[in-house]
């Protein structure tokens, strides 16, 4: 049996040196005259251990973490191909604490095999959900997704089944499935990991959505900053089409569904569904007024399902194992699992899939391991650049849509950014306003003008100019933006600003007072 060596081709792993490690292993094999197969898998998501190299042995896979090209020679000297001990040795990947604590449903295959091997995908349970779907009536598929409790994982948390039913019940000769892969939030990389590490699960989910709603065409809208994801998805779509997973007869059934990959130009606002639709149509990416809802009049004026990558990638397991199985995970109205992305000033950064319900403190302190600097955690921003900053006093908050909303926060795309006690929350609040000003599509006044005035006012506050008046004005601006903006960009910018003011008031005092307080 030829040894198999797994080296990730995931963007995050490549950024940490995986390509150089793969070339070093290839050179070492050649020099030693040893035959082995190098498999370029996706990442399992523990980026603090990347490049994570694995070897398939008679006793199972053995992992070696944070491998550098300079380690390769000594790895082979230590019996690397048979799982020999080395300073980089981590043992069985599934036993590594970061992975052992997870509940992987959506990411069950990510990082395990070659992302572009359809045979490997099927051997690990892939396409079973689609096989079930092609034998069901569309309404029954929608019912199963609805009963699972799956909600939009892109940030809004809207029930997926309701969106699908609206499109199913809207009569039209043409309908579309649009996958929003414009992953622009800070500390988010789950969409990219799926597209680069397990693309067929997204294709399967989109095909199921098409059959369920009567849509025959799908589009995946990927941000231009994800070239590896774009390339992998294009290859995967071609493979799926050739194998009959896509096309006029999906898996040999009477159902037809095909899809294309489209690349966005990097505008943050195109993560908002109606801006994305305008961009797909070749127009300027500006927000549309609603109604009509995209489910009624979406892409090219036709009924359109718009779902996030993780929402669609979660559908195959629901169709395979049933609604009750999926709904059994989670808490309250937040059912199933959520891929939490841990980043920022944190010791163990990466993707952690688990059922809803862990507290923020458990995620940051136990899973994330606290700050990378070793200093106390001051704030954690959940939900990307528009998410609220939570202090340690709120670390008992369960990871659940409604629980976060009760504390004026939002889960968003489940990205978590950790800050230590050196962070200046006035600067963070200013960054939120500046980010909104730069990324605003300009269509509505509260977002376009409010964010610009917000930057100016926070600069005055930092300079100690009329602090009480400036603070009152920022609060008023936030109120106007929250309730008057056309979309979530302007509407959610107040979350990081007001949470900073509320939970870290000392950082907003004039300089002399701040020094005295310290």
DRENLOGU-259115 format. One line per field, with one value per residue (C-alpha): x, y, z; residue in one letter. Coordinates in Angstrom, 3 decimals. Last residue first. Layout:
east: (X_...)
north: (Y_...)
up: (Z_...)
type: (a_...)
This chain:
east: (-6.262_-9.149_-6.786_-5.360_-8.867_-9.867_-6.909_-7.680_-11.391_-13.590_-14.620_-12.323_-13.719_-17.210_-16.271_-19.546_-22.013_-19.785_-18.261_-21.703_-23.003_-20.349_-20.193_-24.014_-24.579_-23.108_-26.047_-28.600_-26.080_-24.808_-28.047_-30.091_-32.209_-31.022_-33.541_-33.907_-30.303_-28.821_-31.023_-30.329_-26.612_-26.603_-28.327_-25.741_-22.915_-24.488_-24.769_-21.124_-20.068_-22.064_-20.565_-17.053_-17.107_-13.740_-11.527_-9.544_-10.910_-14.433_-13.785_-12.558_-15.700_-17.778_-16.010_-16.286_-19.991_-20.646_-19.350_-21.396_-24.579_-24.110_-24.050_-25.902_-28.683_-28.898_-29.710_-28.292_-24.628_-23.399_-21.728_-18.363_-16.155_-18.593_-19.509_-15.855_-15.255_-18.136_-16.915_-13.298_-14.403_-15.968_-12.738_-10.705_-12.946_-12.577_-8.814_-7.459_-4.564_-6.696_-6.814_-9.083_-10.780_-12.613_-15.445_-17.096_-20.500_-21.871_-24.056_-24.313_-25.889_-25.708_-28.027_-28.073_-31.468_-30.320_-27.457_-29.888_-32.250_-29.632_-27.945_-24.353_-25.169_-24.253_-22.197_-19.350_-21.403_-19.333_-16.208_-17.063_-19.029_-18.374_-21.364_-21.206_-21.060_-17.393_-18.062_-20.718_-19.163_-16.648_-14.898_-13.564_-10.958_-9.360_-6.499_-2.919_-1.304_-0.414_-2.221_-5.350_-7.510_-7.389_-9.803_-11.714_-11.611_-11.373_-13.064_-15.652_-16.412_-16.787_-19.174_-21.391_-22.008_-25.651_-25.800_-24.354_-20.697_-18.399_-15.098_-13.162_-9.765_-7.703_-6.193_-4.204_-6.407_-5.751_-8.050_-9.799_-12.358_-14.827_-17.867_-19.399_-22.968_-24.824_-28.487_-31.286_-31.418_-35.071_-34.329_-31.174_-29.003_-28.885_-31.971_-33.219_-30.707_-31.814_-35.500_-35.254_-33.861_-30.505_-29.848_-32.046_-30.841_-27.220_-27.571_-29.113_-26.187_-24.149_-27.012_-27.101_-23.293_-22.933_-25.537_-28.973_-30.819_-33.837_-35.162_-38.552_-37.867_-37.302_-33.935_-32.734_-35.358_-39.058_-41.099_-38.357_-36.329_-38.922_-40.892_-40.917_-38.207_-36.009_-32.987_-29.476_-26.718_-24.197_-24.084_-25.625_-24.383_-27.345_-25.198_-24.275_-27.935_-28.645_-25.763_-27.094_-30.444_-28.870_-26.567_-23.074_-22.803_-22.355_-18.806_-17.789_-15.072_-15.528_-17.827_-17.047_-19.707_-19.766_-22.445_-25.186_-27.348_-30.584_-32.998_-35.277_-36.564_-34.118_-30.832_-28.818_-29.982_-31.408_-31.001_-27.648_-25.905_-25.029_-24.726_-21.033_-19.920_-21.926_-20.439_-16.884_-17.496_-19.047_-16.078_-13.549_-15.348_-15.684_-11.970_-10.908_-13.280_-12.246_-8.562_-9.208_-11.077_-10.472_-12.783_-15.829_-17.909_-21.479_-22.604_-25.359_-28.133_-30.501_-33.469_-35.559_-38.707_-38.460_-37.435_-35.515_-33.462_-32.796_-31.640_-29.287_-27.949_-27.241_-25.461_-23.286_-22.443_-21.568_-19.537_-17.209_-15.683_-12.304_-12.020_-15.711_-16.299_-13.260_-14.165_-17.656_-16.295_-13.716_-15.036_-12.948_-13.874_-17.025_-16.745_-17.925_-19.469_-20.474_-24.197_-25.620_-28.369_-31.046_-33.201_-36.725_-38.148_-41.634_-43.220_-45.722_-44.721_-45.517_-42.068_-40.349_-42.296_-41.737_-37.949_-37.864_-40.016_-37.753_-34.614_-35.867_-34.220_-31.055_-29.994_-26.269_-25.213_-26.243_-29.878_-32.007_-32.423_-35.254_-35.256_-39.032_-38.579_-35.970_-38.288_-41.313_-39.396_-38.409_-42.026_-43.281_-40.849_-42.172_-39.544_-37.439_-34.964_-34.540_-33.435_-30.643_-29.722_-29.331_-27.271_-25.013_-22.019_-21.823_-18.039_-17.577_-19.603_-17.147_-14.169_-15.693_-16.359_-12.660_-12.213_-11.894_-9.188_-9.933_-10.443_-10.033_-13.765_-15.748_-17.885_-17.968_-21.770_-22.253_-19.239_-19.871_-16.586_-14.779_-12.488_-11.324_-9.713_-8.685_-6.634_-8.136_-9.728_-6.339_-4.708_-1.276_0.120_3.756_5.629_8.511_8.679_7.242_6.774_3.460_4.554_5.484_7.125_9.647_11.779_14.298_11.346_10.250_13.860_14.049_10.654_11.139_12.931_9.874_7.844_5.120_2.754_1.235_1.926_-1.088_-1.406_-4.145_-5.157_-3.376_-2.083_-0.915_-2.414_-0.110_-1.248_0.275_-1.285_0.239_-1.369_-1.715_-2.953_-5.197_-7.277_-9.832_-9.716_-8.115_-8.786_-6.922_-3.970_-3.066_0.624_1.033_4.115_7.025_10.391_13.581_15.094_15.765_12.391_10.507_12.464_11.642_7.914_7.987_9.724_7.202_4.287_5.911_6.396_2.747_1.605_3.470_1.088_-0.627_-1.073_-2.834_-5.223_-5.836_-6.654_-4.373_-3.805_-1.049_-2.147_0.455_-0.708_1.606_1.429_0.000)
north: (54.496_56.771_59.745_59.059_58.825_62.067_63.918_62.440_63.275_60.267_57.809_54.945_55.148_54.349_50.789_48.827_51.456_53.519_50.427_48.792_51.994_52.047_48.304_48.065_51.467_50.091_47.654_49.809_51.487_48.204_46.348_47.952_51.028_53.036_54.950_52.943_52.143_55.135_57.631_56.059_55.931_59.612_60.485_58.537_60.194_63.595_62.926_61.866_65.021_67.254_65.628_65.753_69.382_69.001_66.512_65.555_62.002_63.442_65.655_62.611_60.773_63.604_63.584_59.797_59.913_62.738_60.450_57.496_59.556_60.974_57.752_55.490_57.880_59.357_56.209_55.097_55.807_52.233_52.584_50.799_53.788_55.508_52.210_51.359_54.867_54.510_51.109_52.334_55.249_52.810_50.784_53.933_54.809_51.209_51.504_47.938_47.333_45.094_42.263_42.008_38.871_38.770_36.253_35.422_33.761_35.034_37.486_36.517_39.789_41.980_44.238_41.934_40.417_40.054_37.814_35.535_35.474_34.340_31.812_31.472_31.607_34.867_34.158_36.229_39.391_40.800_39.947_42.790_42.310_44.475_44.517_43.305_45.479_44.726_40.980_39.236_38.922_41.456_40.358_42.854_43.224_39.784_39.834_39.666_36.414_37.945_35.203_35.955_33.327_29.607_29.861_26.758_27.321_31.092_32.522_29.829_28.991_32.700_33.236_30.514_27.327_26.992_26.379_23.009_23.009_23.718_25.339_27.158_28.586_30.628_28.997_31.658_34.663_38.289_38.248_35.087_32.424_31.316_29.569_27.057_26.721_23.490_22.573_24.668_28.242_28.724_27.703_25.596_23.553_19.993_17.771_19.832_18.115_14.571_15.543_17.036_13.880_12.128_12.569_15.558_17.385_16.393_17.751_21.080_22.358_23.352_25.612_27.526_27.514_29.122_31.843_31.702_33.722_31.922_33.804_34.380_36.269_39.996_39.397_37.998_38.683_39.337_37.157_35.526_38.691_40.594_43.306_45.069_46.120_48.949_47.784_48.283_49.331_47.162_48.946_46.805_43.708_41.565_39.749_43.143_44.104_40.754_41.239_44.659_42.969_40.292_42.422_40.913_43.312_46.059_44.864_45.642_43.210_43.038_40.026_36.752_34.494_30.692_28.915_26.387_23.639_21.988_19.635_17.167_14.150_11.927_10.398_11.886_15.361_14.984_18.247_19.027_18.739_15.566_13.900_13.017_15.516_18.284_17.444_17.537_20.887_22.317_21.087_22.723_26.078_25.775_25.091_28.047_30.481_29.235_29.671_33.188_34.344_38.121_38.423_37.745_34.750_34.846_31.255_31.126_28.605_27.577_25.214_26.562_24.602_25.303_21.958_20.782_23.981_23.868_20.239_21.247_24.101_21.777_19.263_21.991_23.258_19.742_19.245_22.116_20.412_22.012_25.119_26.051_24.881_26.723_29.893_29.930_29.361_32.171_34.956_37.010_40.326_40.156_40.086_36.603_37.326_33.683_34.435_31.446_32.353_29.833_30.989_30.707_30.737_29.888_31.619_30.772_31.802_28.950_27.359_30.741_31.468_27.906_28.284_31.477_29.862_26.798_28.852_30.551_34.015_34.133_37.489_36.746_34.485_31.317_31.625_29.453_25.674_24.636_21.072_21.325_23.896_21.795_18.761_20.764_22.233_18.727_17.578_20.513_19.613_16.025_13.430_10.930_13.568_14.678_11.312_11.042_14.664_13.878_10.769_12.813_12.687_10.051_9.805_7.436_9.850_12.690_10.421_9.389_13.036_13.801_17.557_18.344_15.656_14.177_14.846_18.605_19.300_16.061_16.600_20.389_20.688_18.074_18.386_18.428_19.662_18.806_16.218_18.725_21.305_18.507_16.590_13.080_13.310_14.151_10.964_11.794_15.305_14.813_18.071_17.233_13.827_10.396_7.979_7.742_5.149_7.642_9.983_7.407_9.893_10.418_11.344_14.012_15.165_15.941_17.712_19.993_22.780_23.035_23.955_21.864_23.641_20.305_16.656_14.386_10.594_8.863_5.320_2.287_0.995_4.539_7.521_10.509_13.984_17.455_20.393_23.569_24.815_24.138_27.605_27.415_24.642_24.544_20.984_22.469_21.133_18.187_18.126_14.445_13.573_9.975_8.022_6.239_6.588_7.182_9.097_12.205_11.964_11.632_14.558_16.761_15.985_16.663_20.023_20.917_20.153_22.164_25.156_25.027_24.676_27.820_29.726_31.536_28.129_26.880_29.826_29.416_25.680_23.359_21.210_18.526_14.894_12.171_8.800_5.785_3.377_0.000)
up: (34.960_35.878_36.185_32.721_31.266_32.987_31.450_27.969_27.829_28.741_26.067_27.111_30.655_29.327_28.251_28.382_27.183_24.875_23.259_22.971_21.362_18.632_17.920_17.637_15.992_12.717_12.540_10.712_8.436_7.042_7.864_5.117_4.337_7.316_9.430_12.634_13.478_11.656_13.497_16.895_16.149_15.211_18.496_20.500_18.571_19.263_23.007_23.139_21.284_23.628_26.690_25.252_24.062_22.288_24.154_21.037_21.181_21.388_18.383_16.439_17.557_16.116_12.745_12.404_13.303_10.840_8.085_9.423_9.532_6.035_4.000_6.470_7.508_3.966_2.005_-1.368_-0.701_-1.157_2.236_2.473_3.292_5.654_7.333_7.948_9.302_11.760_12.942_13.130_15.322_17.768_17.816_18.427_21.368_22.526_22.952_23.097_25.507_27.728_25.176_22.146_20.728_17.393_17.043_13.711_13.965_10.628_12.515_16.185_17.251_20.322_22.274_25.297_24.512_20.883_22.021_23.860_20.852_18.334_20.618_21.822_25.534_27.317_30.482_29.008_29.535_32.435_30.425_28.058_24.815_21.768_19.424_15.828_12.717_11.991_12.282_14.368_17.819_19.096_22.271_24.769_27.489_27.640_30.144_28.806_27.689_24.338_22.409_24.408_26.048_25.207_22.279_23.372_27.123_27.518_24.420_23.648_27.260_28.068_25.161_26.571_24.615_23.555_19.818_18.811_17.834_14.924_15.919_13.200_14.063_16.472_19.542_21.403_20.689_19.754_16.745_15.590_16.508_13.826_15.261_12.839_14.168_14.842_14.800_16.227_17.471_18.453_22.032_22.230_19.891_18.557_18.410_15.463_13.181_14.029_14.031_10.532_8.955_8.597_4.889_4.045_7.144_6.416_2.874_4.040_6.139_3.056_1.965_5.259_5.452_2.018_2.735_1.182_-1.438_-2.876_-5.893_-7.491_-10.776_-11.373_-13.031_-9.684_-7.021_-7.300_-4.927_-2.831_-3.420_-1.356_-3.122_-0.765_0.040_-1.241_-3.195_-1.868_-4.251_-6.068_-9.439_-12.141_-13.922_-12.905_-10.362_-8.852_-8.514_-6.859_-4.423_-3.486_-2.790_-0.589_1.525_1.126_-1.779_0.832_1.446_-2.148_-3.287_-7.053_-7.064_-8.833_-10.370_-10.266_-12.282_-11.603_-13.068_-12.008_-13.764_-12.005_-13.953_-12.092_-13.279_-10.430_-11.568_-15.084_-17.023_-15.413_-12.056_-10.123_-13.522_-13.130_-15.791_-14.079_-10.682_-12.091_-13.826_-10.644_-8.591_-10.944_-10.790_-7.008_-6.561_-8.734_-7.003_-3.559_-4.405_-5.758_-2.602_-2.537_-5.552_-3.395_-4.418_-5.778_-6.340_-8.942_-9.416_-12.200_-12.403_-9.550_-8.703_-4.987_-3.501_-6.599_-6.616_-2.879_-3.194_-6.021_-3.890_-0.966_-3.201_-4.730_-1.237_-0.066_-3.245_-2.355_0.723_1.517_-0.656_-0.769_2.797_4.194_2.292_3.764_7.277_7.018_9.211_11.632_9.971_7.887_4.089_3.089_-0.313_-0.664_-1.010_-2.854_-5.289_-6.254_-9.149_-10.548_-14.085_-15.346_-12.385_-9.634_-6.119_-3.712_-4.045_-3.596_-0.398_0.804_0.411_2.495_5.175_5.234_5.758_8.926_9.081_11.215_9.775_9.910_7.060_8.900_7.846_10.093_10.145_12.493_11.181_10.688_7.915_6.073_6.254_5.113_2.161_1.060_1.447_-0.653_-3.439_-3.635_-2.734_-4.694_-5.885_-2.266_-0.886_-3.457_-2.704_0.998_0.254_-2.052_0.350_3.053_3.418_0.492_-1.661_-1.055_-1.672_-5.001_-5.879_-5.403_-5.749_-2.029_-1.595_1.798_5.515_5.864_5.664_5.699_8.824_8.331_8.148_10.878_13.156_16.872_18.331_21.570_19.940_17.328_19.657_22.041_19.398_19.535_16.073_14.565_15.920_17.331_17.633_16.508_15.739_18.120_16.432_17.103_14.208_12.362_9.783_7.074_9.610_10.827_12.764_9.920_7.668_10.131_10.545_6.821_6.802_9.795_7.836_5.569_8.672_10.288_12.652_13.627_12.820_12.579_12.493_10.527_11.335_12.778_9.422_8.652_6.784_7.316_8.301_7.937_9.784_8.318_10.421_14.155_15.207_12.155_13.648_10.817_9.488_6.385_2.902_1.423_-0.967_-1.116_-1.492_-2.618_-1.557_-3.255_-1.535_-3.508_-0.603_-2.718_-4.432_-1.167_0.275_-2.728_-2.460_1.280_0.699_-2.015_0.310_3.118_0.841_-0.187_3.442_4.582_6.873_4.003_2.371_5.509_5.431_1.711_2.066_0.086_3.159_3.169_3.525_3.038_1.721_1.932_-1.031_0.000)
type: (x_x_x_x_x_x_x_x_x_x_x_x_x_x_x_x_x_x_x_x_x_x_x_x_x_x_x_x_x_x_x_x_x_x_x_x_x_x_x_x_x_x_x_x_x_x_x_x_x_x_x_x_x_x_x_x_x_x_x_x_x_x_x_x_x_x_x_x_x_x_x_x_x_x_x_x_x_x_x_x_x_x_x_x_x_x_x_x_x_x_x_x_x_x_x_x_x_x_x_x_x_x_x_x_x_x_x_x_x_x_x_x_x_x_x_x_x_x_x_x_x_x_x_x_x_x_x_x_x_x_x_x_x_x_x_x_x_x_x_x_x_x_x_x_x_x_x_x_x_x_x_x_x_x_x_x_x_x_x_x_x_x_x_x_x_x_x_x_x_x_x_x_x_x_x_x_x_x_x_x_x_x_x_x_x_x_x_x_x_x_x_x_x_x_x_x_x_x_x_x_x_x_x_x_x_x_x_x_x_x_x_x_x_x_x_x_x_x_x_x_x_x_x_x_x_x_x_x_x_x_x_x_x_x_x_x_x_x_x_x_x_x_x_x_x_x_x_x_x_x_x_x_x_x_x_x_x_x_x_x_x_x_x_x_x_x_x_x_x_x_x_x_x_x_x_x_x_x_x_x_x_x_x_x_x_x_x_x_x_x_x_x_x_x_x_x_x_x_x_x_x_x_x_x_x_x_x_x_x_x_x_x_x_x_x_x_x_x_x_x_x_x_x_x_x_x_x_x_x_x_x_x_x_x_x_x_x_x_x_x_x_x_x_x_x_x_x_x_x_x_x_x_x_x_x_x_x_x_x_x_x_x_x_x_x_x_x_x_x_x_x_x_x_x_x_x_x_x_x_x_x_x_x_x_x_x_x_x_x_x_x_x_x_x_x_x_x_x_x_x_x_x_x_x_x_x_x_x_x_x_x_x_x_x_x_x_x_x_x_x_x_x_x_x_x_x_x_x_x_x_x_x_x_x_x_x_x_x_x_x_x_x_x_x_x_x_x_x_x_x_x_x_x_x_x_x_x_x_x_x_x_x_x_x_x_x_x_x_x_x_x_x_x_x_x_x_x_x_x_x_x_x_x_x_x_x_x_x_x_x_x_x_x_x_x_x_x_x_x_x_x_x_x_x_x_x_x_x_x_x_x_x_x_x_x_x_x_x)
